[in-house]
Amino acid sequence: MPVTQAVANVRELLLPLVRDANVDLATHDGLGEVERRLVDRAGLRCADVGANALLAVSIALWRCAAALHGMQLYE
């Protein structure tokens, strides 16, 4: 998948799911809910979303959550 399409997928398909989730992203349960939504949207093979785009959004969410708690992602 070309990079421009991956960026478009993040903007048009994945970020709206995060914005519309209406959960507390500072909690593990909230992050888990958003992850479930992302995976459900991407499907088993991530063909229409792109696995790299999905992974980048997921990592960004977990890094943000860790930073909210004054932690590094690996902690």
N, C-alpha and C positions, 0 to 999 in steps of 0.2 A: 504494500500500500504506500503510495507516495506521501511524503511528509505533509504536503498541503492538505491532502485528504484527511490525514490523521488529526491535524490541527482543527480542521473543520468539524470532524467528528467530536472532538473534545468540546468545542464551543457549542455545537448544535445538538448533540445527543447526550453527552455525559454531564456537563455542567448544569443544564436545566434539571436533571435528576437530583443533583446535590442541592441546588437552590430550593426545589420544591419538596424536599424530603420532610421539612418541618420537624427536625429532631435536633437535639443538643449534641453538636459535634465534639464537645469537650468530654463526652462520656463514651465509654466502651460500647454500650448498647446502641447509642446514636450512630457511632461509626459503623458498627456491625450492620445496622439497618441500611445505611447508605451503601455499604459494600454489597449487600444482598440485591439492592435495586440496580446497582451497576452491573453486577454479574447477570441478573435476570435480563437486563436490556441487551447485554453483549451476546448472550447465548452461549452454548456449549463450546463453539469453535471461535468465537469473537470475530467472525468473518466480516460482518458489516460495520463493526466498530473499530477493530484493530486491537490486538492484544497489547501492543506497546503503548497505545493511547490509554487503554484501561489501566495498565500498570502505572503509568505516570500520574494519573489522577488519584489512584489509590495511595501511592506513596506520598503524594502531596497532602492528602487528607490526614494520613497518620502522622506526618511530620508536623503539621499544624497542631494537631491534638497534643502531641508530645511537647511542643513549644508552649502551648497554653498552660501546661503543668510544669514548665521549667525543666524539661527533660530532653535528652537526645532520643532519637528514634529507637536506637538499640537498647535503651533502658526500659 
